[in-house]
């Protein structure tokens, strides 16, 4: 990977502005168009298979991660979010795609031990945010993404958002908006390689297991992947399901098992949910996140 040129973290807080009169924006609506006039690059319609059993079919109708899409993954700590998505990412790379893992939580030592368990992760290009603590998180992420990648896994977006907030004295809303804008920009191929980037985004949850984020962050996602543990009375084990999936089936579940050195993916089955099982979006108290 190329060297990242960044500015040092900013200091000081911006002055608060009071008694500001709202002035409506003048909006140019030239981009309003007829649906049959949409001009989409064929490369945006491609899909990136991982070759992992039923996983590709589970993710999308086409099979694999669609180009220029955003998949959010949530779940309890230790349920295997990072492991499963790294498995998908390495599978995509093995089929000739350019991929990147941005690790905001685990450092080099932890990932070294992790790779000993799962050697297939070894060839994935990885940026450790802990290597760039003296730099502004915003600069680091923007510049590495500008190099152009087919698929990027970020673990976790909460860590990236908090870093951007701290380094730029922003509130959470501003930091989330920046993240959304960065994803959309790269979805559209606005990077050095003109690649239509897809993102696999890991998000933390509240103590009650609820996804936390703004409406803007919620609407960024093409798919919401929930990874859960089944209670012992229901047979135990782990499973995943899409509560939202614009590119494939939602309401289906697939079991998986994390072994000492392997990941086993089960069959896909229809899920019959109670109302209590439905995914929720909590738009307040984002500081209740847990690791």
N, C-alpha and C positions, 0 to 999 in steps of 0.2 A: 504494500500500500504506500501511497505517496505520503511525504511528511505533511503534517497539518500545521498551518500557520495561524496562530490565534493571538488575540490581544489578552492582556492580563485581566483578571477579574476587576470589575468596576467597584468603586467605593463611594460611599455617601448615598443619601436617599434624595429623590427629587422632591422639590417643594410642593406642598399641597395647594391646589388651586380651588378657591372658593367662589361661590356666587357666579358660576359660569352659565350664561344664557345659551340654551340649545338652539342651534341653527341647522335646519334640515339640509341634508346633502342634495346636490343636483345630480341625478342619476341618468346615465346614458343607457337606454334600453336597446341599443342596436344588436345585442347578442340574443335577443328573443327570436326564436326560429321555429319553423314547422318541424315536426318530428321526422317527416320523410326527407328533410333537407340536411339531416345530421351528417357530418363528415368525420368518420372515425377511422383512424389508422388501423389497418388489419392486424398489426402487431399487438394492439391493445386488446384484441379479441382472442389472443393465444392463451393457452393454459400451461402451467408448469407441473408436470407429474413428478411424484417422488418415488413411485415404484414400491410403496409400502402397503402391500396387500389391499385391504378394503379402504385404506385411508384416502386415496385419491377420489374414489367414488363418493365417499362420505363428505368430502370437502366441496365438490362441485359436480354439476351434471357433465361437464366436459372432461373431468378427471384431473385433479390436482389444483394447485393454487392459481386462480385466474390472474393474468397480468393486470397491472394498474388497479389492484383491489386492496382492501384493508380488512384484516381479520383480527378481532379482539378476542383474547383468551382470558377467562377469569376462573378462579377456583381457590380452594383452601390451600394453605401452605403445605408443601410436601406431596401434593397430589400428582405431580409430574408434568406441570405446564412446560417448564424449560426443557425437560428431557424429551417430551414428545415433539415439541416444535423444533428443537434442534435436530431431531431425527428426520423430520420433514425437510428442514433446510439442507441438511447434508445429502438427502436423497435428490433434491432438486439440483444441487451442485454436481452430483455424480452424472447428471444428464446434460451437462454442458452449460448450465446457467451460472451467472456471476452472483454470489450471495455474500452477505455480511451479517455477523452477529455483533450487536452492540450490548455489552454486558455492563449494566449499571449497578448490579448487586454483587456478583461474584468476581473475585480477583483471579490473578494468575494461578496461585496455589490451589484454590478450590477447583478451577477448571482443569488443571493438570490431573488431579485425582479423578475428576469426572470423566476425562477423556480416557483414562486407564480402564474405566468401567465400560465405556462405550467408544471404542476406537474409531468408529465411523465419523465421530465429530472432529477428529484430528485435523482434517484438511480445510475446515471452515475458517475463513478469514474472520478474525475477532478483534474488536476494539474494546479495550478495557477502559472504562471511564476513570478508574482509579489511577491510570497512568497519566492523566491530564488534569489533575486536581488544581494545578496552578493556573489553568486557563479557563476562560469563560465557556461554560457548558454549551451555550448557544452557538458559539463559533466552532467548537469541536464537531458538534452534530451536523451543522449546516455544511461544513467543508468536507467531511467524510461522505455525506450523502451526495454532494455535488460531483463526486467521482463517478457516479452512475452505477447502480446495482439492480439486478433483476428482482431479487427478493431480500428483504432486510428483516431480521428478528430483533426486537428491542425488549430487553428484560431489565427493569420494568419501566413503563412510561411514567409511573409515579416518581421514580428516582430521577428521571430526566427532567420532568416538570419541576420538581423541587430544586434541582440544580440550577435551572434557568431562572427560577424565582429568586433564589439567593444571590446569584451572580449579577442580576440586572435590577434588583429591587422591584420586581413586578409582583402583582397579585396573582392568585391562581388562575383567574379568568384570562389574563393576558398571556400567561405561560401556556395554557391549554390552547388558546387561539393560535399562538405561534406554532405549536406542535401540529395542529390540524393543517395550517397553511403549508408547513414543510412537507407533510405527507401528500397533500393535494398537488403541490408543485412537482414533486417527483413522480406521482401517479401520472401526470401529464407529460412526463419526459423532459422536464426542464432541468437538465443536468448536463455535465460535460459529454456524456456518451449518448444523450437523447434516449435513454432507456426508460420504459414505462414501469416504474418500480412498484412492487407489491410489498406491503408491510404486514408482518405478524407481530402484534402488539400484546404484550403481557401486562395485565393490570391487576393490582391488588384489590382486596375487598374489605368491607367493614367486618366487625366482629360477628355480625349476623350473616355474613357471606354475601353481602349485597355489593354490586358494582357501584363505584362512585365516580361521577364525572358530570360535565356540563352537557346541555343539549347539543352543543356544537360538536363535542367529542363523541357523543352518542350517534349522531347522524353521519359522522365520518365513516363509521364502520359498515362494511358490506355484509359482515357476518359476525355474530356473537357466539363464541364457543365456550360452553360451560364444561368444566372438568370437575367431577364430583366423586365422593366416596359414598357407596351405598351402605346403609345401616346394616348391622349384623342381623337384625330381624328380617331384613329383606335379602339376606344372602351374602352381604359384604361385597368387597371388590371395588374397583374403580371403573368409571364409565365417562364418556363425553357425549355431549349433544349440542346441536345448534338451536338456540332459542330464536335466532334470526339468521337467515341465510338467503341473500338475494341471488346467489349463484348456484344454489343446490337445495336439497331438502332440509326443512327444519322439523323439529319434533321427532326426529329419529335419534336413536342412541347406539353407541358402539362401545363395547367393553374393551379394556386394555389392561395389561399386566406388566409392571416394571419388575424385571428380575435383576439379579446381581450384575449381569452383563448383557442383557437382552431386553427387548420390548416386544411384547406379543399383542397384536391387534385382533380383536374378535370379529364377530359378524355384526351386521347392521340390522337393527330391529326397530319396529315402531314403538314409540313411547306414549303411554296413556297417562296424561298429567292431571293432577288435581290443581286447583287454582293456586295452592300454596307452593307448587313447584315452578311456577312461571318466573322468568327472570324479572328482576326489578331494576329500575334506574333511580338512584338516589342523587338528587341534585344539590343537597346541602351537606354540611359537616364533612367535607372531604378529608379533614385531618384525623378522622377516625380510622384511616387505613391501617392495616396491619401487615406485617411481613409474612 
